C-alpha cells in the first residue's frame, strides 16, 4: 500500500462520504415522519418507516464497501475522508430542509476541506 492516495482511491472515498451524507438525509426524513415523543413510541414507527430502513440498508452496504476500501487503502489515509461527510451533510441539510448555515459552520466546512487536501495530496 502506497502512502500516496491514487485518484481512484480519492474518488472512492469521496463517494463513500457522499453515501454517508445520504444516509443522514434518510435518517432526517425518517425523523420527520415519526410522531412519537419518546423512543418507546417512536421505535415501532421507525421499524415501519421506509426512510429509516433504507438508511440502515445503505449503512450496511457502506460498511461492506468500507472494508473493501481498507483492503487497498491505509486506514490512516482513508479515515480522514469520513470527515467529508461532516462537510457535505450540513450543506444538504440547508438545501433540502432549509436548515441554517452560519458563517462559522461554513468556515468549519472550509477547514475540513483544507485538511482533506493536505491528507489526500
VOPAGU-2260 file (C-alpha; in pm, 1 decimal, decimal comma):
REM VOPAGU-2260
SITE   aa  ch    i         X         Y         Z
SITE  UNK   A    0       0,0       0,0       0,0
SITE  UNK   A    1     139,3     334,0    -105,2
SITE  UNK   A    2     145,6     633,3     127,8
SITE  UNK   A    3       2,3     849,7    -150,3
SITE  UNK   A    4    -362,5     802,4    -244,8
SITE  UNK   A    5    -443,2     737,9    -608,9
SITE  UNK   A    6    -712,3     931,0    -790,8
SITE  UNK   A    7    -931,7     620,7    -785,2
SITE  UNK   A    8    -893,0     590,5    -407,2
SITE  UNK   A    9    -980,2     956,6    -358,1
SITE  UNK   A   10   -1288,5     919,1    -579,5
SITE  UNK   A   11   -1399,0     605,3    -390,7
SITE  UNK   A   12   -1351,0     775,3     -56,4
SITE  UNK   A   13   -1545,3    1078,2    -179,4
SITE  UNK   A   14   -1829,9     854,5    -294,0
SITE  UNK   A   15   -1822,9     679,2      41,1
SITE  UNK   A   16   -1859,6    1015,9     216,5
SITE  UNK   A   17   -2148,6    1107,4     -15,3
SITE  UNK   A   18   -2315,0     779,9      78,7
SITE  UNK   A   19   -2271,6     857,5     448,5
SITE  UNK   A   20   -2427,8    1200,6     397,1
SITE  UNK   A   21   -2711,7    1039,3     201,8
SITE  UNK   A   22   -2774,5     807,5     494,2
SITE  UNK   A   23   -2800,7    1107,8     725,2
SITE  UNK   A   24   -3055,1    1263,6     490,9
SITE  UNK   A   25   -3259,3     943,8     505,3
SITE  UNK   A   26   -3239,7     944,0     885,7
SITE  UNK   A   27   -3363,0    1305,3     890,0
SITE  UNK   A   28   -3653,9    1214,3     662,9
SITE  UNK   A   29   -3734,8     922,7     893,0
SITE  UNK   A   30   -3725,0    1153,7    1195,2
SITE  UNK   A   31   -3965,3    1395,5    1028,1
SITE  UNK   A   32   -4210,9    1110,9     962,6
SITE  UNK   A   33   -4226,3     981,7    1319,9
SITE  UNK   A   34   -4468,8    1140,8    1561,4
SITE  UNK   A   35   -4392,1     975,0    1897,9
SITE  UNK   A   36   -4235,3    1182,7    2172,5
SITE  UNK   A   37   -4024,6     909,1    2326,4
SITE  UNK   A   38   -3821,0     619,3    2198,9
SITE  UNK   A   39   -4080,5     363,4    2308,5
SITE  UNK   A   40   -4343,3     533,2    2093,6
SITE  UNK   A   41   -4105,8     604,7    1809,2
SITE  UNK   A   42   -3943,4     262,0    1774,8
SITE  UNK   A   43   -4242,7      84,2    1614,1
SITE  UNK   A   44   -4286,5     377,6    1376,9
SITE  UNK   A   45   -3922,7     363,5    1276,6
SITE  UNK   A   46   -3934,7      -9,4    1209,4
SITE  UNK   A   47   -4214,3      55,8     959,4
SITE  UNK   A   48   -4052,3     367,4     811,5
SITE  UNK   A   49   -3911,8     319,8     461,4
SITE  UNK   A   50   -3662,6     604,8     501,0
SITE  UNK   A   51   -3524,4     451,3     821,4
SITE  UNK   A   52   -3498,1     105,4     668,5
SITE  UNK   A   53   -3331,9     248,4     356,7
SITE  UNK   A   54   -3079,1     431,8     576,6
SITE  UNK   A   55   -2997,0     109,7     762,8
SITE  UNK   A   56   -2955,9     -79,1     434,4
SITE  UNK   A   57   -2735,2     196,8     294,6
SITE  UNK   A   58   -2516,1     199,5     605,7
SITE  UNK   A   59   -2484,2    -179,4     591,6
SITE  UNK   A   60   -2376,6    -158,8     226,6
SITE  UNK   A   61   -2136,3     124,6     307,3
SITE  UNK   A   62   -1982,4     -87,6     583,7
SITE  UNK   A   63   -1909,5    -360,6     330,6
SITE  UNK   A   64   -1764,0    -104,2      89,5
SITE  UNK   A   65   -1552,3      44,4     370,1
SITE  UNK   A   66   -1394,4    -293,0     446,9
SITE  UNK   A   67   -1324,3    -338,7      75,2
SITE  UNK   A   68   -1162,8       7,7      51,8
SITE  UNK   A   69    -945,9     -67,0     355,7
SITE  UNK   A   70    -815,0    -373,8     176,4
SITE  UNK   A   71    -608,3    -147,3     -50,2
SITE  UNK   A   72    -601,3     187,7     133,9
SITE  UNK   A   73    -421,0     261,6     461,5
SITE  UNK   A   74    -668,0     337,0     740,1
SITE  UNK   A   75    -463,2     639,3     844,2
SITE  UNK   A   76    -511,9     787,7     495,7
SITE  UNK   A   77    -870,4     673,9     437,4
SITE  UNK   A   78   -1034,7     764,0     766,8
SITE  UNK   A   79    -992,7    1141,8     739,2
SITE  UNK   A   80   -1221,0    1126,3     434,5
SITE  UNK   A   81   -1505,3    1030,6     666,8
SITE  UNK   A   82   -1489,1    1396,5     772,2
SITE  UNK   A   83   -1601,3    1487,4     422,5
SITE  UNK   A   84   -1946,6    1364,6     524,8
SITE  UNK   A   85   -1935,9    1625,4     804,1
SITE  UNK   A   86   -1889,9    1888,7     534,6
SITE  UNK   A   87   -2148,4    1755,3     289,4
SITE  UNK   A   88   -2430,1    1680,2     534,3
SITE  UNK   A   89   -2486,3    2036,9     662,5
SITE  UNK   A   90   -2489,8    2165,0     304,4
SITE  UNK   A   91   -2750,2    1905,0     209,3
SITE  UNK   A   92   -2948,4    1985,5     524,4
SITE  UNK   A   93   -2952,9    2352,8     432,0
SITE  UNK   A   94   -3062,9    2276,2      76,9
SITE  UNK   A   95   -3322,9    2006,9     149,3
SITE  UNK   A   96   -3458,1    2113,8     489,4
SITE  UNK   A   97   -3382,9    2487,5     497,9
SITE  UNK   A   98   -3155,3    2440,6     797,4
SITE  UNK   A   99   -2937,0    2741,3     878,7
SITE  UNK   A  100   -2579,9    2773,9     752,3
SITE  UNK   A  101   -2387,8    3015,4     970,0
SITE  UNK   A  102   -2059,8    3175,5     870,7
SITE  UNK   A  103   -1896,4    2975,1    1149,1
SITE  UNK   A  104   -2028,5    2648,4    1004,5
SITE  UNK   A  105   -1915,0    2741,3     654,6
SITE  UNK   A  106   -1571,1    2826,9     796,0
SITE  UNK   A  107   -1556,4    2486,7     965,7
SITE  UNK   A  108   -1650,7    2314,0     641,6
SITE  UNK   A  109   -1372,9    2503,6     463,5
SITE  UNK   A  110   -1124,8    2386,3     727,7
SITE  UNK   A  111   -1236,2    2024,9     680,5
SITE  UNK   A  112   -1184,1    2056,4     305,0
SITE  UNK   A  113    -839,2    2210,9     355,8
SITE  UNK   A  114    -745,6    1925,2     586,9
SITE  UNK   A  115    -854,8    1672,2     326,5
SITE  UNK   A  116    -645,3    1843,2      63,4
SITE  UNK   A  117    -344,7    1807,8     294,3
SITE  UNK   A  118    -421,1    1441,5     368,7
SITE  UNK   A  119    -516,3    1342,7      14,6
SITE  UNK   A  120    -234,2    1526,2    -156,8
